[in-house]
């Protein structure tokens, strides 16, 4: 039986599986969203595992699973997750499509993992929107559903009430993104730590890993990254970072790109923004103080980099996550 937290006001999540469901994608959704997490101190999601088709489901790998809920739960859910679909060219059951259309009409958030984007596409929910799926399926999605603006080389696309992720494990990135939207950076970081995940990978990062991390180098790079996190406030340049790591600038640049897909400076800015988000959510410090302690120096630089990654100004972000902060603290950014 599913476990529901006691708080009836917590968002209700319906994770919907069908015959042929991949166990990995389904397990990612269940493992991140379903456990009760009292240590977080928030009204964590209530989760229901729903069968999108009648009877016991034949999952990928010839296993059978009897889920405790059916599509009726979708009508009550605040968030619906579709963790895959068995065959992109096969139209999903009309009952499932109708349930998703109703959910979208009443304002529910609908998210897909990997091939689950095809279920949303068959329902017409991606028409006129940007969306993504596994990179091996993006061509088919664009061909079969030409009204969708298909993004091939991203981890996930947040189109408001519709969120689509790329292949398999990127569903974890997408769900952490949802947690961050719903509960803030502090909670998302705690969940990521519990699951031994990177707390944040930029949605625009390529979903294809084309180069391995060079042998013998990650430990040195990891030490530098940890040092950078401890010294976000200090001014850094490619030259100073290379000197700290005892590497040439060219070697450091190459190692960072291999390991993270980002340059050292871009990675540093991302970490500064993540730290600033947590300060905005958990303190009432003035924005100039946050700008300085996160390493941006000026509010103008803080505002520019923050908006480029969060799509909101620091003031807007704080007002969304800390509505009780005095208005005079919000002036200036």
Residue pairs with C-beta under 8 A, 6 or more apart in sequence:
1 68
2 34
2 47
2 48
2 49
2 68
2 69
3 34
3 35
3 36
3 47
4 46
4 47
4 48
5 36
5 43
5 44
5 45
5 46
7 43
7 44
7 46
8 46
9 43
10 43
10 44
10 45
10 46
11 43
11 45
11 46
11 78
11 79
11 182
12 45
12 46
12 47
12 48
12 73
12 76
12 77
12 78
12 79
13 33
13 34
13 45
13 46
13 47
13 48
13 77
13 78
13 79
13 80
13 81
14 47
14 48
14 50
14 69
14 73
14 74
14 76
14 77
14 79
14 80
14 81
15 26
15 29
15 30
15 33
15 34
15 47
15 48
15 49
15 50
15 81
15 83
16 50
16 51
16 52
16 71
16 74
16 80
16 81
16 82
16 83
16 96
17 26
17 49
17 50
17 51
17 52
17 57
17 59
17 65
17 67
17 83
17 84
18 51
18 52
18 53
18 57
18 85
18 86
18 92
18 93
18 96
19 53
19 57
19 58
19 59
19 86
20 58
20 59
20 60
20 85
20 86
20 87
21 57
21 59
21 60
21 83
21 84
21 86
22 59
22 60
22 83
22 84
22 114
22 168
23 59
23 60
23 61
23 63
24 168
24 169
25 83
25 84
25 113
25 114
25 116
25 168
25 171
26 59
26 83
26 84
28 83
28 113
28 168
28 169
28 171
28 172
28 175
29 81
29 83
29 113
29 171
29 175
30 47
30 49
31 195
32 172
32 175
32 176
32 179
32 191
32 195
33 45
33 47
33 81
33 175
34 45
34 47
34 49
36 44
37 44
37 191
37 194
38 44
39 190
40 183
40 187
40 190
40 191
42 183
42 187
44 183
45 79
45 182
48 68
48 69
48 73
48 77
49 67
49 68
49 69
50 67
50 69
50 70
50 71
50 73
50 74
51 57
51 66
51 67
51 69
51 70
51 71
52 71
52 92
52 93
52 96
53 93
53 96
54 70
55 66
56 64
56 65
56 66
57 64
57 65
57 66
57 67
58 64
59 65
60 86
71 95
71 96
71 99
74 80
74 99
74 100
74 102
74 103
75 99
75 102
75 103
77 103
77 108
78 108
78 109
79 108
79 109
79 110
79 111
79 178
80 100
80 103
80 108
80 109
80 110
80 111
81 111
81 112
81 113
81 116
81 175
82 100
82 110
82 111
82 112
82 113
82 116
82 119
82 120
83 112
83 113
83 114
83 116
83 171
84 113
84 114
84 115
84 116
85 92
85 115
85 116
85 118
85 119
86 115
88 115
88 118
88 137
88 140
88 141
88 144
89 140
89 144
91 122
92 118
92 119
92 122
92 123
96 119
97 119
97 122
97 123
100 110
100 119
100 120
100 123
100 125
101 123
101 124
101 125
103 110
104 110
104 123
104 125
104 161
104 162
107 161
108 161
109 161
109 162
109 163
109 178
110 120
110 125
110 161
110 162
110 163
111 162
111 163
111 164
111 165
111 174
111 175
111 178
112 119
112 120
112 133
112 163
112 164
112 165
113 165
113 168
113 170
113 171
113 174
114 133
114 134
114 137
114 165
114 166
114 167
114 168
114 170
114 171
115 133
115 134
115 137
116 133
116 164
117 126
117 131
117 132
117 133
117 137
117 141
117 164
118 133
118 137
118 141
120 126
120 131
120 162
120 164
121 131
121 141
121 144
121 145
121 148
125 162
126 145
126 147
126 148
126 162
126 164
127 145
127 147
127 148
128 147
128 148
128 149
129 148
129 149
129 157
129 159
129 162
130 148
130 149
130 150
130 151
130 157
130 159
131 141
131 148
131 149
131 150
131 151
131 157
131 159
131 162
131 164
132 138
132 150
132 151
132 152
132 154
132 155
132 156
132 157
132 164
132 165
132 166
132 207
133 141
133 150
133 164
133 166
133 167
134 166
134 167
134 168
134 207
135 152
135 153
135 166
135 167
135 207
135 208
136 167
138 150
138 151
138 152
141 148
141 150
142 148
142 150
151 157
153 206
153 207
153 208
154 166
154 203
154 204
154 205
154 206
154 207
155 165
155 166
155 170
155 173
155 174
155 201
155 202
155 203
155 204
155 205
155 207
156 163
156 164
156 165
156 166
156 170
156 173
156 174
156 177
156 203
157 163
157 164
157 203
158 177
158 203
163 174
163 177
163 178
164 174
165 171
165 173
165 174
166 207
167 207
170 207
172 195
172 197
173 201
173 203
176 188
176 191
176 192
176 197
176 199
176 200
177 188
177 203
179 187
179 188
179 191
180 187
180 188
180 200
184 277
184 278
184 281
184 321
185 199
185 274
185 277
185 278
185 281
186 278
186 281
186 282
188 199
188 200
189 199
189 274
189 278
191 197
192 198
192 199
192 200
193 199
199 274
200 270
200 274
202 262
202 270
202 309
205 261
205 262
206 261
211 258
212 258
213 258
213 259
214 255
214 258
217 255
218 259
220 245
220 246
220 247
221 245
221 255
221 256
221 259
223 245
224 241
224 244
224 245
224 252
225 267
227 244
228 236
228 241
228 267
228 268
228 271
229 271
232 268
232 271
232 272
232 275
232 293
232 294
232 295
233 292
233 293
233 294
233 295
234 295
235 295
235 297
236 265
236 268
236 295
237 265
238 249
238 252
238 253
238 263
238 264
238 265
239 249
241 252
241 264
241 268
242 248
242 249
242 251
242 252
245 252
247 255
252 264
253 263
253 264
256 262
256 263
256 264
256 267
257 263
260 267
262 270
268 295
269 305
269 309
270 309
272 294
272 295
272 296
272 305
273 294
273 305
273 306
273 309
273 310
275 294
276 290
276 291
276 294
276 296
276 302
276 306
276 314
277 310
277 317
279 285
279 290
279 293
279 294
280 290
280 314
280 317
280 318
280 321
280 322
281 318
281 321
281 322
283 290
284 322
284 325
284 326
284 329
285 293
285 329
286 329
287 299
287 302
287 314
287 315
287 329
287 330
287 332
287 333
288 299
288 332
290 302
290 314
291 297
291 298
291 299
291 301
291 302
291 333
294 302
296 302
296 305
299 332
299 333
302 314
302 333
303 313
303 314
303 333
306 312
306 313
306 314
306 317
307 313
310 317
312 320
313 333
314 333
315 330
315 332
315 333
318 325
318 329
318 330
319 325
319 330
